């Protein structure tokens, strides 16, 4: 896995045929954005891609990550 950016968040938002791509400088920035907007993004098939637009984190992996965060004690 490449440690250098950019990284992309790809998701299906709205009724458009093409997915939306958002660019982030770091993987942490992309994951933070997903966590902050999870209520909306969980239904938009989010995925994280590297700078070559190769899949790094699938929708299923993101769902598991967010569920694990919810299970952590406060």
Secondary structure, DSSP 4 states (H G I P E B T S, - for coil): ---SS-EEEEE--TT-SSPEEEEESSHHHHHHHHHHTHHHHTTTT-EEE-TT--EEE-HHHHHHHHHHHHHS--
